[in-house]
Amino acid sequence: MLNKRLFLPAFVVVLLVYSFTREATIAVLSDAYFQVSAFVYASLSVYYIATLKVSAEAIGDFMRKHPFYEVGLASFLGALPGCGGAIIVVTQYTRGVTSFGAVVAVLTSTMGDAAFLLLAQAPFDGLTVMGVGMVVGTLTGVAVNHFHNYQPPSSANTLNSTDHNEQPSTTASSLIDKLSTYFWLVVALPSLAIALGLSFQSPVHEYLGVTEPTLQLIGAVLCLSAITLWSLNGGSTGYASLTREDAITPPPRWQSKAALDTQFVLAWVVVAFLLFELSILWFGLDIGATLTSMGASVVGLAIVVGFLPGCGPQILVTSLYLNGAVPFSAQLGNAISNDGDALFPAIALSPKAAILATAYSAAPAVAVGYGYYFLFER
């Protein structure tokens, strides 16, 4: 009863039981699995294989020895998909290694796990957002260092800060981690092959010797299995456990990291897709049309959502963008205002710095989001 994540698979099962919502739910689960998770897992695997060997201490030492480059490097680390780079900079700041401008730069440029979703579904848009975030983050960080290089009290710098991925795992959690890892190792390549075939409009079900509804049902079952594994992992009793990546025992392995993060992204994508379909099915409300009719206000709404800690709400905004419900300006504004999972350790270790950094990221988010809207979309 304490595990709030279990609500999602339980709710999905209820939707599958009732004939009125069964067909739409199966379609949502299948689309989320084949259109999103198969590509996200592939991109996560490549990315983590390339980056998990990078030492946070080595990055911190470089930033300390080369202060001229630290803001640009921090912005680059933030622009990379995921939250690892941003968390490195934040924890190094709480140890007194980096400047406050570097923190603002990394939090401004980061898009968190939503970047994986955007890159998998719209690569050009994803690279554009990352590039804009890096430039804006660097400029903002340099300006903040010039006018207000805030340093927390010395006591805050002596805290034994830890990465949110370095939390101890229980035996049950470790078992779920292993099940998740093996699950994705088994299904990854076949799922990617099917997803690629579907993306090119090929009759994949004919090649497999099954009907189209059967293939859709297979995707739905695999999707439900993945979000069930996500719901069983960790404590999952509070807001943070629902909206950020799962903690894994260090040193992280790419197989485990890719599996857990794919399930996290998939769970929030399913929430977004269900929000779309059920709002139409139950209330006759078209969320896409409603948000589109809001005009410039939707940009402000996306920016406000970006202030929420964690990557979950930001994945929701990106899903809305990919479905055409919000404009690119809203995606830009959200990407700049959101701080991803890095805000959690920042709040825990230096609350005032976290609040100030978030406040400083609001100005460029409004400027870029509304600037793009009025120049290109109005």
LODREN-947466 format. One record per atom (N, C-alpha, C, O): residue in three letters; z, x, y. Coordinates in pm, whole numbers, plus 50000, padded with zeros to 5 digits. Each point is the difference from the previous one (the first is absolute). Example, Ala and Ser with C-alpha at 12.3 -4.5 7.8 and 13.67 -1.06 7.14 Angstrom:
<recs>
ALA507805131949431/ALA500004991150119/ALA500005009050120/ALA500665010449998/SER498624986150107/SER500065008250119/SER500734992350109/SER500175005150111/
</recs>
This chain:
<recs>
MET500005008349879/MET500004991750121/MET500005008750126/MET499544995650105/LEU500985016949884/LEU500065008750115/LEU498665006550030/LEU499775004650112/ASN499354995749790/ASN498705006650019/ASN499034990550070/ASN499444991049937/LYS500385011050192/LYS499144991250079/LYS498545001249961/LYS499224990650021/ARG500385020849924/ARG498605001949963/ARG499554990449889/ARG498834996449992/LEU502114999649925/LEU499644991349888/LEU499474986550046/LEU499384992749922/PHE500865004050204/PHE499514987250051/PHE498484999449994/PHE499454989449971/LEU499875021850055/LEU498544999850004/LEU499384996849864/LEU499234990449991/PRO501055017249901/PRO499404996249872/PRO500464986349951/PRO499234992949935/ALA502035003350094/ALA500474986849959/ALA499224989150072/ALA499624990049939/PHE500135011950189/PHE499244990350078/PHE498564999249949/PHE499444989149991/VAL499985022349975/VAL498635000249946/VAL499934992449869/VAL499054992549977/VAL501955009249936/VAL500034992949872/VAL500074984950023/VAL499334992449931/VAL501475003450166/VAL500094985750033/VAL498644994850044/VAL499584989149960/LEU499735018650123/LEU498674995950047/LEU499014999049885/LEU499104991650002/LEU501075017049898/LEU499104999749883/LEU500314988249908/LEU499114995149931/VAL502115000650069/VAL500394988849912/VAL499374987050048/VAL499544992049918/TYR500445005850212/TYR499484987550055/TYR498485000650013/TYR499455009450058/SER499904980649890/SER498534999749997/SER499404999850141/SER498895004950021/PHE501844989450075/PHE499484998850136/PHE499775013750065/PHE499085001850080/THR501785007949886/THR499915013350062/THR499525010849903/THR499815011650039/ARG499984984749832/ARG499705010349899/ARG498705007450029/ARG499985012350000/GLU498954980650025/GLU498705006450018/GLU499995009450121/GLU499505011249992/ALA501064984150119/ALA500045008350121/ALA500875012349979/ALA499675010850049/THR501434987749879/THR500915011349976/THR499355010549911/THR500135011950026/ILE499184983749869/ILE499305009549913/ILE498955007750079/ILE499845012149981/ALA499444981050106/ALA498985006550082/ALA500625010350094/ALA499465010950017/VAL501674985650043/VAL500695009150091/VAL500475012549926/VAL499795011250046/LEU500854986949839/LEU500515011449923/LEU498865009149954/LEU500115012350009/SER498814981749943/SER498865007849953/SER499355007750113/SER499675011849985/ASP500154981650130/ASP499405006850115/ASP500875011350050/ASP499515010850032/ALA501794986849975/ALA500925010450047/ALA499975012049907/ALA500075011550045/TYR499834985849825/TYR500005011149904/TYR498705007950003/TYR500015012250016/PHE498864980949969/PHE498725007149989/PHE499455004650135/PHE499345010350008/GLN500934982250099/GLN499465003750130/GLN500875010050075/GLN499535007050089/VAL501754993749873/VAL500915008550076/VAL500665010749914/VAL499795011950023/SER501014983949878/SER500875009649932/SER499245010849924/SER500435011549996/ALA498434984949945/ALA499235010149925/ALA499565011450091/ALA500055011649961/PHE499504985050160/PHE499555010250095/PHE501195007350063/PHE499935012150023/VAL501144980750003/VAL501185006250060/VAL500605010349905/VAL500355010950042/TYR499764985749829/TYR500565009549903/TYR499155012649992/TYR500525011149992/ALA498164987250009/ALA499115011649993/ALA500195009050122/ALA500095012249987/SER499964981850132/SER500155008050122/SER501395006450008/SER500135011450043/LEU500904981249914/LEU501355005649998/LEU500095012049906/LEU500635010050032/SER498754988949852/SER500055010849902/SER499405012750056/SER500605010849992/VAL498214987950066/VAL499335011750059/VAL500865005950112/VAL500165012250009/TYR500384979250075/TYR500785004650115/TYR501285007149955/TYR500335010650052/TYR500394983549853/TYR501275006049959/TYR499795012749919/TYR500835009250008/ILE498114991649916/ILE499705012549930/ILE499815011350101/ILE500415011349976/ALA498964985350136/ALA499695010150102/ALA501205003550087/ALA500055011150054/THR500924979849960/THR501065002350100/THR501415001749946/THR500865005150072/LEU499424991149805/LEU501375000449952/LEU500555014149985/LEU501225001849991/LYS497925008150006/LYS500445013849987/LYS500385006250134/LYS500505011250005/VAL499254981450104/VAL500315005350132/VAL501504999150025/VAL500614989449981/SER499995021650061/SER501455000650019/SER500394995250139/SER499445004450101/ALA501534986549905/ALA500494995150129/ALA500665011350077/ALA499905000650123/GLU500775008549806/GLU500665011250066/GLU498985009450064/GLU500225005150109/ALA498654997049821/ALA498975008750055/ALA499404994150127/ALA499735007250096/ILE500074979649905/ILE499494993350119/ILE501005001150114/ILE499645002850115/GLY501644995149853/GLY501045001150102/GLY500085014050059/GLY500155001650121/ASP499755008749793/ASP500035013950047/ASP498825002950092/ASP500165006850101/PHE498674988249863/PHE498815002450083/PHE500174993550137/PHE499665005950102/MET500874981949899/MET500184992950127/MET501055007050087/MET499875000250123/ARG501145005449815/ARG501045007050076/ARG499465013050060/ARG500335003650112/LYS498825003449811/LYS499475012850046/LYS498824998550094/LYS499675009350074/HIS499674978949925/HIS498834997850085/HIS500174987150081/HIS499314990149975/PRO501625010150121/PRO500284987850078/PRO498784994950077/PRO499934988150032/PHE499125020849998/PHE498824995750074/PHE499174990049919/PHE499364991050055/TYR500675010749812/TYR499184991549913/TYR500764988249941/TYR499404991549934/GLU501925007950089/GLU500804990549923/GLU499644985450028/GLU499994992049906/VAL499705004350218/VAL499674986150029/VAL498684996249935/VAL499894989249942/GLY499115019550067/GLY498714997349936/GLY500134999249849/GLY499404991349937/LEU501405017850005/LEU500214999849855/LEU500754987549958/LEU499684993949898/ALA501325002250181/ALA500754987849970/ALA499084987950003/ALA500094991249914/SER499045008250186/SER499064988950010/SER499054999849882/SER499664989349948/PHE499905022550008/PHE499125000949883/PHE500724995249874/PHE499434992549921/LEU501815011850062/LEU500784995749883/LEU500204984950000/LEU499974993749894/GLY500235000650224/GLY500164985550009/GLY498724992649969/GLY500034989249940/ALA498845016550102/ALA498714993349978/ALA499604999849854/ALA499204991749959/LEU501345017549961/LEU499705000049857/LEU500514987049937/LEU501034994750040/PRO498255000049861/PRO500444987649935/PRO501395001449940/PRO500395010849956/GLY500344978350041/GLY501355000349945/GLY501045003850104/GLY499695001550119/CYS501545000049836/CYS501115002650092/CYS500635013749981/CYS500935003650072/GLY498575004049833/GLY500625013049969/GLY500025009450118/GLY501045006050029/GLY497834995650040/GLY499935009150113/GLY500934995950112/GLY500665008450061/ALA499394978549968/ALA500864995250107/ALA501475002349967/ALA500785003650088/ILE499604994449787/ILE501395001849959/ILE500405014750011/ILE501135003150037/ILE497945006049932/ILE500285014350013/ILE500375003450144/ILE501005006750025/VAL498194988550070/VAL500245003250141/VAL501314993950048/VAL500765006550072/VAL499514981149889/VAL501234993350044/VAL501235007449946/VAL500955002350075/THR499045001449799/THR501165006949942/THR500155013950059/THR501135004850017/GLN497765002050013/GLN500105013150064/GLN500584998750141/GLN500725008950045/TYR498984980350023/TYR500564997750134/TYR501514998249993/TYR500735005450083/THR499754986949819/THR501444997749988/THR500745012849965/THR501225000750016/ARG498055009449935/ARG500615013049971/ARG499855009750117/ARG500395011649991/GLY499034983550119/GLY499855008350118/GLY498835009349996/GLY499965009550078/VAL499064988249833/VAL498875009149984/VAL498864996650096/VAL499415009050058/THR500294978149958/THR498854995950081/THR500444992850127/THR501164996150012/SER497925002450081/SER500294993450126/SER499904984949986/SER499474994849901/PHE501054998250200/PHE499914985450000/PHE498554995550016/PHE499614989749945/GLY499605017950130/GLY498594996750015/GLY499265000049868/GLY499084992149980/ALA501335016749928/ALA499385000349867/ALA500324987249924/ALA499154994749928/VAL502085000250088/VAL500384987549934/VAL499184988350055/VAL499484991849925/VAL500415007750208/VAL499204989450062/VAL498555001049956/VAL499364989849971/ALA500135022450023/ALA498615002149958/ALA499764995149858/ALA499004993349972/VAL501915010149937/VAL499794996449859/VAL500174985049979/VAL499284994149920/LEU501684999750151/LEU500204985749985/LEU498874992050066/LEU499684989049957/THR499725016750147/THR498884993450065/THR498745000749916/THR499244990349992/SER500535021049945/SER498755002149925/SER500044994149859/SER498954997549941/THR502265000350004/THR500064995749860/THR499634985349984/THR500294991650085/MET499085005749803/MET499674986249963/MET500674996349870/MET499944988549956/GLY500715021349981/GLY500704997449875/GLY499084996849884/GLY498845004349997/ASP501684988049908/ASP499234996649879/ASP498844990650029/ASP499094998749919/ALA500944994650196/ALA498894991250036/ALA498705008050013/ALA498914994449987/ALA501215018650040/ALA498805008450012/ALA499255000849868/ALA498765000249999/PHE501955000249889/PHE499335000449870/PHE499184987449977/PHE498885000649950/LEU501694988150088/LEU499294987249985/LEU498754999850087/LEU498934996049954/LEU501215008250171/LEU498864999950092/LEU498925009849956/LEU498814996950007/LEU501595015049949/LEU499025009949955/LEU499274995449873/LEU498815002549984/ALA501924990749928/ALA499384995349875/ALA499014988850025/ALA498994999149930/GLN501274992350168/GLN499164988350024/GLN498995001950112/GLN498914994449996/ALA501455013650105/ALA499115002350114/ALA500175014550046/ALA500675002650099/PRO498725006849829/PRO500245014450026/PRO499725004250143/PRO500785007550059/PHE498114987850000/PHE499675004150136/PHE501064995250098/PHE500415007550089/ASP500044979949896/ASP501044994750086/ASP501305007849983/ASP500695002950097/GLY499625000549777/GLY501215007649973/GLY499995013650067/GLY500985004050062/LEU497905003249927/LEU499885013150062/LEU500054998950152/LEU500565008650068/THR498844980849986/THR500034997850144/THR501434997950049/THR500415006050099/VAL500344985549832/VAL501394997550039/VAL500835012749989/VAL500825002850088/MET498975005049806/MET500745012549983/MET499685009750113/MET500905006650054/GLY497814994549983/GLY499615009050107/GLY500574995950135/GLY500525008350074/VAL499394978849956/VAL500564995050126/VAL501515002150003/VAL500555004250102/GLY500124993049787/GLY501455001949993/GLY500415014450023/GLY501005002750066/MET498225006649878/MET500335014050016/MET499855004550145/MET500865007150052/VAL498074988850014/VAL499795003650140/VAL501074993950089/VAL500615006850083/VAL499614980249900/VAL501014993050081/VAL501395005549974/VAL500795001750093/GLY499525001249779/GLY501315005549966/GLY500235013650066/GLY501095002650051/THR497905006049947/THR500135013250061/THR500244999050151/THR500905006450054/LEU498294985450013/LEU500154998350144/LEU501364994250037/LEU500645004450096/THR499804985849826/THR501304993750027/THR501135009749976/THR500955000650078/GLY498975007149813/GLY501045009849970/GLY500125010850105/GLY501105003850038/VAL497765001250011/VAL500025010150106/VAL500624994450127/VAL500805006850065/ALA498844980849971/ALA500564993750120/ALA501514998149986/ALA500755002450096/VAL499714993249788/VAL501434997849979/VAL500775013150008/VAL501075000550061/ASN498405010249880/ASN500675013050008/ASN500105004850144/ASN500965006750037/HIS498064989750044/HIS500005004550140/HIS501034992350083/HIS500665005850086/PHE499474981249888/PHE500874991750082/PHE501364996949938/PHE500974998250073/HIS499125001349794/HIS501264995949938/HIS500085005249856/HIS499804992549905/ASN500495020350081/ASN500135006049867/ASN501424997649951/ASN500845009149997/TYR499424978649963/TYR501354996049962/TYR500465007449874/TYR499275001149902/GLN501965003950105/GLN500625006449885/GLN501314993049969/GLN500824998350090/PRO499394997549786/PRO501254993049966/PRO501185009550006/PRO499825012150005/PRO501404982549995/PRO501195008749998/PRO499955009649882/PRO499394997049898/SER501255014450117/SER499925010449897/SER500504995149866/SER499565005049896/SER501364985350103/SER500534994949873/SER498934993249918/SER500035000249877/ALA498984993750194/ALA498944993249928/ALA499105009849930/ALA499414996949896/ASN500475015450163/ASN499115009949940/ASN500595006349875/ASN499285006249923/THR502024992450057/THR500635006249884/THR500064990749881/THR500515003649894/LEU498974984250124/LEU500024990549889/LEU499155005149886/LEU498965006250021/ASN501494991249860/ASN499205003749883/ASN498964989349975/ASN500154991649911/SER498805008850169/SER498964989849990/SER499235001749872/SER499765011149954/THR499864977749988/THR499245000249877/THR498824990850011/THR500054989850069/ASP498905013949863/ASP498814991649995/ASP500334987449923/ASP500785000349905/HIS498624988450135/HIS500274987449932/HIS499455000149858/HIS500324991149921/ASN498865018850047/ASN499495001249865/ASN500905008649913/ASN499695002349883/GLU501445002650172/GLU500855009049926/GLU501304993249960/GLU501045006649990/GLN498934980749989/GLN501174992649958/GLN500105000449848/GLN498984999649931/PRO502235001150016/PRO500155000249856/PRO499554987049936/PRO500194989250056/SER499235011949829/SER499534988149930/SER500944996649885/SER500535009049934/THR499664978450042/THR500784995649886/THR499145001049875/THR498795002150008/THR501854996549876/THR499265000649875/THR498974988949991/THR498875002349957/ALA501514985650085/ALA499074988849996/ALA498825002450094/ALA498854997449965/SER501455007850154/SER498945002850096/SER499065010849947/SER498784999050016/SER501775011249921/SER499165010649942/SER499094994549892/SER498855004249988/LEU501664986449933/LEU499184993949896/LEU498854992150060/LEU498875000849952/ILE501404991650155/ILE498954992550067/ILE498985009550062/ILE498804997349997/ASP501695013850059/ASP499095010150055/ASP499035004949894/ASP498805001150024/LYS501735001749858/LYS499155004949891/LYS499014989449954/LYS498835002949977/LEU501654984750011/LEU499114989149960/LEU498884998250103/LEU498844997849964/SER501515003050163/SER499004998850106/SER498985011249991/SER498804997850012/THR501705014449967/THR499105011649990/THR499034998449884/THR498795001850018/TYR501714994849864/TYR499144998549883/TYR499034988350015/TYR498855000749959/PHE501654988450102/PHE499154988250023/PHE498765003950079/PHE498884996749961/TRP501325010450151/TRP498855003450085/TRP499135010949939/TRP498795000150022/LEU501815009049903/LEU499185010149934/LEU499054993749898/LEU498895004749980/VAL501574984549956/VAL499184993249899/VAL498914991550064/VAL498855000249956/VAL501524992350149/VAL499054990150055/VAL499155005450114/VAL499034993650039/ALA501315018050015/ALA499365004850124/ALA498495001349989/ALA499264994050078/LEU500265013749825/LEU498555002649991/LEU499214987449965/LEU498984997350065/PRO501434994849833/PRO499274987549974/PRO500004990650120/PRO498994993650031/SER502155005550037/SER500094991150117/SER499095004850112/SER499344991950066/LEU500615021149956/LEU499145005550105/LEU498544997649968/LEU499214996750088/ALA500425004949784/ALA498614997549959/ALA499614985450025/ALA498934997150052/ILE501964993849909/ILE499744985750023/ILE499934997050149/ILE499134992650046/ALA501815013250031/ALA500034997650145/ALA498725004950067/ALA499474993350088/LEU500055018449871/LEU498765005250057/LEU498824991049965/LEU499134997450084/GLY500854997949791/GLY498924990949960/GLY500024987150080/GLY498954995250043/LEU502244999349977/LEU500124987650078/LEU499615002250145/LEU499414991250063/SER500925020649991/SER499665002650140/SER498505001150021/SER499514997650111/PHE499755006049783/PHE498545000750009/PHE499344987349947/PHE498794999749973/GLN502024989750013/GLN499514986849958/GLN499365000349861/GLN499094992149972/SER501365016749942/SER499475000749863/SER500674989649912/SER501164996550022/PRO498134998449877/PRO500604990249907/PRO500915007049898/PRO499665001049882/VAL501485003850166/VAL500905008049916/VAL500454992449877/VAL500135005849892/HIS500114981350122/HIS500494992149887/HIS498984999849886/HIS500394999549883/GLU498335000950150/GLU498975000449895/GLU500025013349926/GLU499855000349878/TYR500355010550195/TYR500085013149935/TYR501195000949905/TYR499945006849897/LEU501134986350139/LEU501215000349917/LEU499994989449891/LEU500874999849914/GLY498144991450090/GLY499904989649897/GLY501014989050015/GLY500414993949901/VAL500015003350224/VAL500954989250024/VAL499444991050110/VAL499035003650067/THR501594984949951/THR499584991150108/THR500615004650132/THR500965007850002/GLU498484987550107/GLU500525003750132/GLU501444995350020/GLU500815007650053/PRO499544979949906/PRO501404995850011/PRO500955008749918/PRO501145002550041/THR498385002349843/THR500845008649917/THR500285013350069/THR501145004849999/LEU497835001050063/LEU500195012550074/LEU500974997950116/LEU500835008650028/GLN499044980150038/GLN500904996850111/GLN501444998749950/GLN500945004450065/LEU499214989449817/LEU501334998549941/LEU500595013649963/LEU501205002250017/ILE497985006949933/ILE500475013449967/ILE500535007050125/ILE501065006249997/GLY498194992850112/GLY500455005950126/GLY501314994050047/GLY500875007150050/ALA499274979749934/ALA501234993250042/ALA501195004749917/ALA501095002250054/VAL498724999249814/VAL501095004549912/VAL500425014250036/VAL501205003050006/LEU497835005850017/LEU500315013850037/LEU500735000550135/LEU500935007950018/CYS498644983850075/CYS500644999450131/CYS501444995249989/CYS500915005850059/LEU499304983549865/LEU501354994749981/LEU500895010449931/LEU501185001350033/SER498265006149873/SER500765010649932/SER500435010750099/SER501145004749996/ALA497954999250094/ALA500295010650096/ALA501084995750100/ALA500925007750028/ILE498984980050025/ILE501004995950098/ILE501344997149933/ILE501055000750064/THR498934996049807/THR501264998449926/THR500695013449984/THR501225001050015/LEU498005009549953/LEU500565013449992/LEU500585004250134/LEU501075006150005/TRP498224990750105/TRP500515003250134/TRP501324992750025/TRP500935005750057/SER499144981849903/SER501204992050027/SER501215004949923/SER501144997950042/LEU498635008649844/LEU501115004649916/LEU500505013850039/LEU501035004549949/ASN498275002250139/ASN500365013850034/ASN501035000350114/ASN499894992450096/GLY501105016349892/GLY500975002150106/GLY501004988750014/GLY500024990649920/GLY500815010550185/GLY501024990050025/GLY499424987250056/GLY500354989049957/SER498755012450141/SER499254988850055/SER500914988950053/SER499734988149981/THR501365016050088/THR500944989950048/THR499934997750150/THR500604990450050/GLY498695018050024/GLY499974998750144/GLY498605000750056/GLY499025001349927/TYR500914997950207/TYR498705000250069/TYR499235012849969/TYR498804999549972/ALA501885011950034/ALA499325012849982/ALA499345001049863/ALA498895005249987/SER501794989849910/SER499465001249864/SER498744991549981/SER499195002749911/LEU500654987150173/LEU498824991449990/LEU498815005550078/LEU498854997149967/THR501425010850136/THR498935003650094/THR499625014749998/THR499105004050075/ARG501545004249842/ARG499635014049995/ARG499675004349858/ARG500204992449904/GLU499295019850084/GLU499635005349870/GLU501225001149909/GLU501135000850047/ASP498624999349822/ASP501085001849905/ASP500465014649998/ASP499205009250012/ALA502114992649972/ALA500545013449986/ALA499795005149858/ALA500174992549904/ILE499465020250085/ILE499855006149867/ILE500775013049998/ILE500225006350103/THR500184997849777/THR500795012149984/THR499155012450028/THR498945001649940/PRO501515007250151/PRO499225012250026/PRO500155009949885/PRO500984999349926/PRO498065009950057/PRO498765000850077/PRO499024989049957/PRO499864997349881/PRO499474996650216/PRO499114988849965/PRO498765004749926/PRO499465010750028/ARG500094981349877/ARG498755002749928/ARG498954990450053/ARG500304988550031/TRP498465016249980/TRP498974991550060/TRP499804987349920/TRP499714989550058/GLN500445011149809/GLN499794988149919/GLN501014989050035/GLN499644988350015/SER501645015649998/SER501034990250033/SER499874995150143/SER500104988050027/LYS499665021350066/LYS499904996450141/LYS498834990550024/LYS500144990150072/ALA498715013049869/ALA498824991450018/ALA500224986249940/ALA499614990050059/ALA501035009449824/ALA500254987249934/ALA500944991250082/ALA499704988350024/LEU501435017350020/LEU500994992150073/LEU499464995450136/LEU500244988750041/ASP499055020150027/ASP499494996250132/ASP498854989949990/ASP499854991550087/THR499355009449807/THR498954990149979/THR500614986249978/THR499514990150054/GLN501545009349867/GLN500674987249975/GLN500604994350128/GLN499964987950022/PHE500585020750062/PHE500564995650127/PHE498924994050090/PHE500174989150055/VAL498715018049959/VAL498894995050081/VAL499474986949941/VAL499754990550073/LEU500085009249795/LEU499474988149934/LEU500894987950023/LEU499494989050025/ALA501825012849967/ALA500924988750019/ALA499824993850137/ALA499974987850013/TRP499925020550091/TRP499844994650135/TRP498614994150022/TRP499854990650078/VAL499155014949856/VAL498654994250008/VAL499994986149936/VAL499384990850052/VAL501305007849836/VAL500104986949934/VAL500684990050093/VAL499584988450009/VAL501485015950059/VAL500674991250097/VAL499024995450108/VAL499964988350035/ALA499255021150016/ALA499034996650106/ALA498944990449949/ALA499684990250067/PHE499775012549814/PHE498964991549944/PHE500534986049970/PHE499324990150025/LEU501905009249920/LEU500594986949972/LEU500264992350129/LEU499844987850004/LEU500565019450100/LEU500234993650129/LEU498734993250049/LEU500044989050054/PHE498835017749928/PHE498724994450037/PHE499694987449920/PHE499774989350057/GLU500225012249811/GLU499544989349913/GLU500934987950000/GLU499544988650007/LEU501775013849986/LEU500944988849992/LEU500104992350131/LEU500254988050000/SER499555019050113/SER500034992950128/SER498864990050010/SER500154989450061/ILE498725014049878/ILE498864990749999/ILE500224989049896/ILE499764988250026/LEU500705015949856/LEU500154990749889/LEU501084989650027/LEU499814988249971/TRP501315016150084/TRP501124991050021/TRP499984992750135/TRP500334988250008/PHE499285019050096/PHE500144994450135/PHE498674998150072/PHE499974994650111/GLY498955009849828/GLY498714999250066/GLY499925008950122/GLY499204997750091/LEU501655012749912/LEU500075009150114/LEU499235012749970/LEU500275006849900/ASP498784996550185/ASP499225012249986/ASP500645010850087/ASP499825000050122/ILE500935009149815/ILE500715010350076/ILE499035008950076/ILE500265003950114/GLY498614999349823/GLY499025008350067/GLY499504993750129/GLY499935006650103/ALA499724980649890/ALA499524993050119/ALA501094998850105/ALA499745001050120/THR501504996749834/THR501124998750093/THR500235012950077/THR500164999950122/LEU499855011449806/LEU500225012950065/LEU498835003650092/LEU500205005550108/THR498594991349848/THR498835002850083/THR500044992250130/THR499605005150105/SER500894982749888/SER500084991550120/SER501055004650099/SER500034995450114/MET500865013849845/MET501055004850087/MET499485009650107/MET500685002850098/GLY498115002349882/GLY499425009150098/GLY500795012950013/GLY500345006249899/ALA499954998050225/ALA500695012650025/ALA501435000149946/ALA500565010749974/SER500034977750008/SER501394999249954/SER500165006049861/SER501085005049967/VAL497874994449951/VAL500125005249864/VAL500195015050000/VAL500625005549909/VAL498865001350193/VAL500215014550011/VAL501485002950024/VAL500575008849937/GLY500044983750155/GLY501425001650026/GLY500844996949878/GLY501005006849974/LEU498624983049950/LEU500724996549879/LEU499955011349898/LEU501015003349938/ALA497815002850044/ALA499865011149906/ALA500845012050043/ALA500565007049916/ILE499524995350215/ILE500815011150051/ILE501484997649974/ILE500735009149961/VAL499714978650061/VAL501414996549975/VAL500345001749852/VAL501075005149967/VAL498044990649944/VAL500225001849856/VAL500135014949968/VAL500765003849911/GLY498505004450161/GLY500075014449977/GLY501375006050025/GLY500325010549944/PHE500494983050140/PHE501335005150027/PHE500964998049883/PHE501065006249996/LEU498584985249909/LEU500864997949883/LEU499985012449912/LEU498925005249970/PRO502244999749987/PRO500025011749912/PRO499354996949865/PRO500014988649954/GLY499445021749985/GLY499404998349868/GLY498504997450006/GLY499464996350104/CYS499895005849782/CYS498544998649992/CYS499554986049958/CYS498844996450020/GLY502064995749921/GLY499614986849950/GLY499364991050104/GLY498904995149978/PRO501785002550136/PRO499404991450101/PRO498675005450054/PRO499124992350038/GLN500755020949964/GLN498775006050052/GLN498844998149900/GLN498854998550041/ILE501465001649830/ILE498994997049898/ILE499524985750016/ILE498834997049979/LEU502084994250059/LEU499654986050025/LEU498994999050115/LEU499014992849989/VAL501245014450120/VAL499084999950114/VAL498645005749961/VAL498974994550037/THR501035016449887/THR498745006149957/THR499234990749908/THR498774999350008/SER501944993449906/SER499344990249914/SER499354989050084/SER498904995549970/LEU501795000350135/LEU499434989950089/LEU498755005350069/LEU499024992850016/TYR501025019850024/TYR498825006150063/TYR498825000749903/TYR498874996650036/LEU501405007749842/LEU498935001349901/LEU499404986549963/LEU498854999349955/ASN501934990150063/ASN499504986549972/ASN499414993350124/ASN499644988249997/GLY500255019350113/GLY499384994950121/GLY500874990850082/GLY499514993250090/ALA501815006649881/ALA500894990950072/ALA500455005650134/ALA500294992450092/VAL499775020949919/VAL500385006350127/VAL498945010350035/VAL499365005649911/PRO500434997150219/PRO498965009450042/PRO500435014549982/PRO501165003049970/PHE497885006150048/PHE500285014249986/PHE501025004850103/PHE500785009149973/SER499224984850145/SER500965003750103/SER501434997649953/SER500905007950030/ALA499314981349897/ALA501334997149945/ALA500385010349895/ALA501155004349993/GLN497874999849924/GLN500265010449900/GLN500365013250067/GLN500925006949956/LEU498384996550151/LEU500315012250074/LEU501394999550061/LEU500785009449986/GLY499534979650080/GLY501314998650063/GLY501135000849899/GLY501025006450025/ASN498804987149861/ASN501025000349895/ASN500155014049941/ASN501125004549976/ALA497765002450002/ALA500045013449943/ALA500765009750090/ALA500715008849950/ILE499154989850182/ILE500685008950093/ILE501474996350016/ILE500855008950010/SER499464978349993/SER501404995950020/SER500845001349875/SER501225001550010/ASN498174997949871/ASN500815000349879/ASN500425014349964/ASN499245009550020/ASP501964991749928/ASP500585012949966/ASP500145002149850/ASP500475010549956/GLY499134979549964/GLY500075001349856/GLY501425002049949/GLY500964995850063/ASP499145010649822/ASP501315002349938/ASP500805010650073/ASP501215001149979/ALA498145006950107/ALA500715010750069/ALA501094994850093/ALA500925007350034/LEU498984980150006/LEU501004994550091/LEU501364998149931/LEU501034999950067/PHE498974998549801/PHE501264998149929/PHE500915012350009/PHE501154998750042/PRO498375013349921/PRO500875011850017/PRO500315002950146/PRO501075005050031/ALA497994991950059/ALA500255002250143/ALA501164991350048/ALA500875004750073/ILE499144982649886/ILE501084990950040/ILE501335004449941/ILE501044999450065/ALA498925005249809/ALA501225004049931/ALA500605012850059/ALA501225001350011/LEU497925008150028/LEU500475013150042/LEU500155001650151/LEU500855007550046/SER498324985650030/SER500085000950146/SER499484987150061/SER498854999350043/PRO501994990349960/PRO499564986750045/PRO499414999850140/PRO498984993550024/LYS501645013750070/LYS499504999950137/LYS498615006150008/LYS499134994850070/ALA500675016349858/ALA498695006449998/ALA498964990749940/ALA498874999450048/ALA501514993249847/ALA499074990749935/ALA499584988950096/ALA498834996550008/ILE502154998150065/ILE499704989250094/ILE499125005150115/ILE499054993350039/LEU501285018650014/LEU499215005750108/LEU498575002949955/LEU499054997050073/ALA500805008849807/ALA498675003449951/ALA499164987449980/ALA498814999850033/THR501804989849914/THR499294987349982/THR499594994250134/THR498894994850015/ALA502015006050083/ALA499694994850133/ALA498865007750064/ALA499134994150063/TYR500885019249921/TYR498945008150059/TYR498644997549934/TYR498965001750064/SER501054994249809/SER498734997249932/SER499414986650040/SER498844997149971/ALA501974994650098/ALA499524986850041/ALA498935001050107/ALA499014992649997/ALA501175016550098/ALA499055001250112/ALA498605003549953/ALA499054993150038/PRO500765017449880/PRO498645002949953/PRO499444989149908/PRO498794997949997/ALA502094995249929/ALA499524989249913/ALA499414988750084/ALA498934994849968/VAL501765001650139/VAL499504989550090/VAL498745004650070/VAL499044992450012/ALA500945020150035/ALA498855005250074/ALA498755000649912/ALA498934995750042/VAL501225009549838/VAL498845001549911/VAL499584986549944/VAL498814996850000/GLY502144995249952/GLY499674987149942/GLY499314990750098/GLY498934994649972/TYR501695003650143/TYR499414991050100/TYR498795006350070/TYR499084993050042/GLY500935020449969/GLY498845006650059/GLY498764997649916/GLY498934996950054/TYR501215004649814/TYR498864997649911/TYR499594985350003/TYR498824996749998/TYR502194994650006/TYR499704985550000/TYR499184996050122/TYR498974993449987/PHE501475010750132/PHE499324995850122/PHE498665007250022/PHE499114994850066/LEU500775017349876/LEU498745007450016/LEU498934995649901/LEU498824999350035/PHE501584997649841/PHE499004997949895/PHE500044986449931/PHE499034996349934/GLU502054996250079/GLU500144987949921/GLU500084987250082/GLU499794989149946/ARG500505012050180/ARG500184987850079/ARG498644993350026/ARG499944989750065/
</recs>
